Amino acid sequence: MQVSHKMKELINNIIIENVPDAKCIFDGDLCNLKLIVSSKLFKDMPLLEQHKTVMKLLESHFKSGELHALSLETKST
């Protein structure tokens, strides 16, 4: 099942609203979605905190079942 353009747009918008300089790159499908987020915000932040920051933004979508799996990679720019 392909991740809908609408879901990618929703995730991108949520992240950009909270991390304005973030760049989001998507790969995979709904069952195996990979998201790469890069931002200056992550520069001095430990990797675990980077992931927690992004996952907290998407928390309601996991709780609702819209999202159920996400492989996350974060990078500092």
C-alpha positions as CSV (number, residue, x, y, z in Angstrom):
1,M,0.0,0.0,0.0
2,Q,1.5,3.3,-1.0
3,V,1.6,6.2,1.4
4,S,-0.9,8.7,0.1
5,H,0.4,12.1,-1.0
6,K,-2.0,13.6,1.5
7,M,-0.4,11.7,4.4
8,K,3.1,12.8,3.4
9,E,1.9,16.4,3.0
10,L,0.3,16.2,6.5
11,I,3.5,14.9,8.1
12,N,5.6,17.4,6.3
13,N,3.3,20.3,7.3
14,I,3.3,19.3,11.0
15,I,7.1,19.1,11.1
16,I,7.6,22.4,9.2
17,E,5.1,24.2,11.5
18,N,7.2,23.2,14.5
19,V,10.7,23.1,13.0
20,P,10.6,25.8,10.2
21,D,13.9,24.9,8.6
22,A,13.3,21.2,8.5
23,K,13.6,19.2,5.3
24,C,11.6,16.0,5.0
25,I,12.4,13.2,2.6
26,F,10.0,10.2,2.4
27,D,10.7,6.7,1.2
28,G,8.7,3.4,1.3
29,D,5.0,2.7,1.7
30,L,2.5,2.8,4.6
31,C,3.7,-0.5,6.1
32,N,7.4,0.4,5.8
33,L,7.6,4.2,5.7
34,K,11.0,5.9,6.1
35,L,11.2,9.6,7.0
36,I,14.5,11.5,7.0
37,V,14.3,14.9,8.7
38,S,17.2,17.4,8.6
39,S,17.3,20.6,10.6
40,K,19.7,23.0,12.4
41,L,17.6,22.4,15.5
42,F,19.3,19.0,15.8
43,K,22.9,20.4,15.8
44,D,23.6,20.0,19.5
45,M,20.8,17.6,20.4
46,P,21.5,13.9,21.2
47,L,20.1,11.5,18.6
48,L,17.4,10.1,21.0
49,E,16.2,13.6,21.7
50,Q,16.1,14.4,17.9
51,H,13.8,11.3,17.4
52,K,11.7,12.1,20.4
53,T,11.2,15.6,19.1
54,V,9.9,14.4,15.7
55,M,7.8,11.5,17.1
56,K,6.1,13.8,19.7
57,L,4.9,15.9,16.8
58,L,3.3,12.9,15.1
59,E,2.0,11.3,18.3
60,S,-1.7,11.9,17.7
61,H,-1.5,10.3,14.3
62,F,0.0,7.2,15.8
63,K,-2.7,7.1,18.5
64,S,-5.5,7.5,15.9
65,G,-4.0,4.7,13.8
66,E,-3.4,6.9,10.8
67,L,0.3,6.1,11.2
68,H,1.4,2.7,12.6
69,A,5.0,2.3,11.6
70,L,7.7,4.8,10.8
71,S,11.4,4.4,10.4
72,L,13.0,7.7,11.3
73,E,16.4,9.2,10.5
74,T,17.4,12.7,11.7
75,K,20.3,14.8,10.6
76,S,21.8,18.1,11.6
77,T,22.2,20.7,8.8
